[in-house]
């Protein structure tokens, strides 16, 4: 399966579009988003070399992450809480764990 991604700047935010080809048909989807002006990050949580990281769809690192807690949600699925710093600004968010998308928002000062 072939895949690639493209980064574009849209309204001041870096937006990634990921594309893969399956049986000759291309499929595209939103990848990562880095919008520091609005305090919004969207990426994928991965563990490399024992360290957690927020990455783009294509695997480039956005920032290191620290898991602050994990708990079982109402329906029994695990919820992981993350925090990280990008350009001196702290972000936090939650997701279902490794390899899943995660939305992080800037913390209030």
Buried (B, 14 or more C-beta within 10 A) or exposed (E): EEEEBEBEEEEEBBBBBBBBEEEEEEEEEEBBBBBBEEBBBBBBBBEEEEEBBBBBBBEEBBBEBEEEEEEEEEEEEEBBBBBBEBEEEBBBBBBBBEEEBBEBEBEEE
